[in-house]
Amino acid sequence: MAVPVEEAIAALSTFSLEDEQAEVQGAGVLVSSERGATNSPIEYGDVSAYRLSLSEDTKALNQLNALIQEGKEMASVLYTYRSCVKALPQLPESMKHSQADLYLETYQVLDMEMSRLREIQRWQASAASKLAADMQRFSRPERRINGPTITHLWSMLKLLDVLVQLDHLKNAKASIPNDFSWYKRTFTQVSVQWQDIDSMREELDDLQSDDMVNINCIVTQLLQIFLSTRWAILLNLHVEMFRVNNVEDILQVLIVFAVESLELDFALLFPERHILLRVLPVLVVLATSSEKDSESLYKRVKINRLINIFKNDPVIPAFPDLHLSPAAILKELSIYFQRFSAQTPLVCVIFKALTYRTYQRHYLIINHIGTIRAEHDDFTIRFASSLNQLLLLKSIDGADVDWCKEVKGNMYDMVVEGFQLLSRWTARIWEQCAWKFSRPCKEAIPSESNGSAESLFDYEKVVRYNYSAEERKALVELVSYIKSVGSLMHRCDTLVVDALWETIHAEVQDFVQNTLATMLRTTFRKKKDQSRILSDMRTLSADWMANTSKPESDLQSHGGDESKGNFFYPRPVAPTATQVHCLQFLIYEVVSGGNHRKPGGLFGNSGSEIPVSDLKQLESFFYKLGFFLHILDYSATVATLTDLGFLWFREFYLESSRVIQFPIECSLPWMLVDHVLESQNAGLLESVLMPFDIYNDSAQQALAALRQRFLYDEIEAEVDHCFDLFVSKLSEIIFTFYKSWAASELLDPSFLFALDNGEKYYVQPMRFTALFKMTRVKLLGRNIDLRSLISERMNKVFRDNIEFLFDRFESQDLCAVVELEKLLEILKHAHGLLSKDLSIDSFSLILNEMQENLSLVSFSSRLATQIWSEMQSDFLPNFVLCNTTQRFVRSSRVPLVPVQKPSVPHAKANFYCGTQELNSAHQSFARLHSGFFGIPHMFSVVRLLGSRSLPWLIRALLDHISNKVTTLEPMTTGLQAALPKSIGLLPFDDGVTGCMRVVKENLNWGTKLELKAKVLRGIKEIGSVLYWMGLLDIVLREVDTMHFMQTAPWLGLFPGADGQILHTQDGGDSPVVNLFKSATAAIVSNPGCPNPTSFYTMSKQAEAADLLYKANMNAGSVLEYALAFTSAALDKYCNKWSAAPKTGFIDITTSKDFYRIYSGLQIGHLEDSVQVSSNNFEILGDSVAWGGCTIIYLLGQQMHFELFDFSYQVLNVAEVEAGLLSQSHKNPHVAQGWETLLEAMKKARRLNNHVFSMLKARCPLEDKIACAIKQSGAPLHRIKFENTVSAFETLPQKGA
Amino acid sequence: MNDRIAVQADWENREFISHISLNIRRLFDFLIQFESTTKSKLSSLNLKLDTLERRLQLLELQVSTATANPSLFTSTTTTSA
């Protein structure tokens, strides 16, 4: 060999095999599952080499084993048999004439099935006769052949078990007799046809076919008898056995063997234990039904021992959904076996012993789960530690031999313990299942979704409603323990196997070389026969490698050093199946002295001459040998012990319920998955994939054991469906969890602190990390990338959620923008939390995608468009401004412009904040902002639109202003036309009353009411937009300041005394550039730097950032910009609204300038507002003043307005009047009813002054006024202002 | 005595056989493990590639919208300057 094998294998470990995926599934891959030890791979062909004259026995053994194999296939055919009759088509009336064809076809189909049944019938007959013959041959008292060996006894028991199972199955399956009777019907029809056809043929042929039909009839008759007789197989077996009357011996031996094995329960794994339990009652019946000797059984085995066994296990699993009950079998069989029923009190005793509650406690896993948990935790720790020891040992060269042996022995003990644990646990599940099948839930559970309780299937009663939530939880836990311990043991298969071999080798050698040597010298010195057997044992299994100097003869001749025993070198080779087989046989021979009729048990020792201590040693080694086989078949044993596939199968119930398949809610594996998901138990969550292993197991069983394609197809279909459901449910839970987590983190902490029941907003932590790392979920041989499935769904659900939030916003008014921002913030936070564990699309990308502004040149977005259209159609017409509170509120009047909105879309709680509690908490916050539009809303708008879409919106609003101005122009002209030629100053003579009369006479707009209202609304909208801009300006200032504070230290800027921004260093680099430059220089100068280019890039990027941030520093004022724009828009109408006086001096009486119109409108409006009972103010609000005053101010008519405004004049008159009348101590206005109007006028004046002062501050017009006088002295009105609309083209167009 | 020698020889032969078969199983174990871990590494890589691909698609889209309207960019630079 060029490279030694071990070195080559060791070299493989240099590859990195680390895997970030957690082990949350059972072992899925079995490299080798063939059994090399429990079933001899060469059919014990090498037994003859040991010259024990066992050739007869071996032959019989192999025959039985072949029968067992066949029998299992028969059983699976019977178990998976599905009724054909149910699938038969019914002929419609029109096709009755072809009834005969249908019969023929049906016959052909059924004949295939029936031939299988006939085969079973034939097989059972031959098997029974062979088994009986075998028993008879090996139970003659004057035995001339060696045997039966222990393995042979086992084979007999197993074959008997197969026969019992077949019988039980045949009794339970109702569809088989059904199909058969249908078959008989078609058969008679078809055979009549045949005769018709054949009569036309030649006579010879006729004769033959007649014969054939007759033979067929007989066979069918036999089959009918076989199928319709209960326990036909057992009865037949009984007949076969007692044809010659001497099988009682062997039956008794079998019973004793079974009872002792069950009582000891050391070497039995659960499949064998179940076999023994199933066979024992039948054996008892057979043994006591014979003519003689029935009492001798009870002499060998006390009846109490049998009763104990039957009492301990009243329900035994037989098939996945079929159970056996020993008591029921005994009772039923006693009808058929008269002698048995006459003799034995067994049946009644057992029936008395049944107490439901004790068994309930025994069978339900829930009562044991605490112990199991402790066992599991303890075992996994100890197993891992001995595994570590073993690895340590392997890494050390030339370790101490004793230590070596101890470590390996330890490992061996752990494996034995592991097998026993697994066997116990899996048996618990089997037994609980059997128990549940035998006790369907009594109370009809009113199913909430589908109809009444009587429509429940039987299967639902035994499975779906038969497991409480606690029981499901315990079952999930136990399944995951089994699977995880199984995969733990399976993974280290090749690691520990040589240690196991070595330990077993050492045990065997220790026994044959030391223990037996001692025994030969002492106990068996004088007994020729037995000492021959002992030395046979030594011969056939001793490995004298290290002891060649000490041949056996020496040992026998002188007494030697018995104190220390022999030392032998370890050899990692296990004994073969045949060696174990022979050793067991020989030990049995020694103990029984070759006499099976020996009273007492195998190692019962009554009457034998072997001392107790030797007997004990022999016994313990005997049972150890039995267990060696399981350990040698390591991976096959692990696979058997962790196989939970039976939990899915329900063939028996399918048949009795007459349905094709049950819904998945009835399927136990899915029930478990569903339970884990529904219970939201953080501890169970990582076990959620374990129940899918059940599907893997059952698919494996369907293919390998039952060999039925259709079963596999059904399982596959169910798994596909379940897994889809699972992924969608899981994603839902994940999303809800992260959403609620985010929402609860974003709740105000002081609010939570003040709450008494704050804990309901606390989200129970859950860990999904293990599931997020699952890239290979093993499912029916496929590998499924769970992580990518989840992240796909997450990407989708985040998009859906944003879509929903926008839909929701679109169905509400502008005030909901705060809520929208809050919900988006929660979503974003949830995204942030989730993307720590799972890689999903970035939030900004998702948001942009849903906002529909991925394109670089699009400045609008879905949200901006919505805000704009909302403002245009609802906000500007229907909201009124309150100057004091700086809020817009919806006018309580009937909306002037009816607004059509989509209805609020409905969604689950997790599209808002996660849970109901959090939803209501956040909603109560959102409700605070739902009634008005103010500063908080503006902040939300700014944050939501960002610097990208905000300019677009501003542009749209400015355009709106300019449009409004344009539409106002003709209307104003109309009003101007209706003014009288001249209106003088109001006279002081008649006081307020007189003034008002004059005003009314002059402002004769009575016919133009509609026009008046329209103009007022137009002015109001302009005012609203301008005030809105003012709010925006405030907010942007704050945001910009914050931004400045954050960036200034990096850019080297600081605010100067006069609001200017100063640079710390002139001409030099800003601190951020300096920092990166020096850092790069320092790193690059270091010779150890591997890749300097990235640092250069970083430094360059710092410069770019510096430039970009500096460019954004001097953001202007939005309000000033808007005012300038308005002013430019007004310029067009300057000559109409602000005509230059012909005289060159102020035109008092004939002026029809805008201020005059507005003045008229204002006084009318004020009058209306005090006269009409419902407040007119609520329609227009304060924004009229903002709109009117701004236009007046921008037209340069502020002074005119303040001088000549009607209401101002009225106020002046009122003041004078008041001054006059105050001396006479009475208030004239109260009497005249002008008090409220005067109040309103005062208020309007205050408001107008406020607006004018704001305008003066933000949009000073001094320079214009200064050049309003020509050099000649004549005033020059309104020089052309440089602002034109075209100068505002820098803002993005609305259409973009 | 012949039996004894034969059994002894059998032990030794079987030691060789177990040795070889064990190592073959280890080889298979390694292959299976290698396959599964490699698969999960590949799937991680796939995930990253997917993300990159989506990013790239987005960028391509943005670039294409930008190149379709070159005037927009030139005019903005002049007016903002």
Interface residues (C-beta under 8 A of the other chain):
Chain A: V5 E6 A8 I9 L12 F15 L17 E18 D19 E20 Q21 V29 V31 S32 A49 Y50 R51 D493 T494 V497 D498 W501 T539 L540 S541 A542 D543 W544 M545 E552 R571 P572 V573 A574 T576 T775 R776 N783 D785 R787 S788 S791 S839 D841 L845 L854 S855 L856 V857 S858 E1289 T1290
Chain B: D3 R4 A6 V7 Q8 W11 E12 R14 E15 S18 H19 I20 L22 N23 R25 R26 L27 F28 D29 F30 I32 Q33 F34 S36 T37 K39 S40 S43 S44 N46 L47 K48 D50 T51 R54 R55 L58 L61 Q62 V63 T65 A66 A68 N69 L72 T76 T79 S80
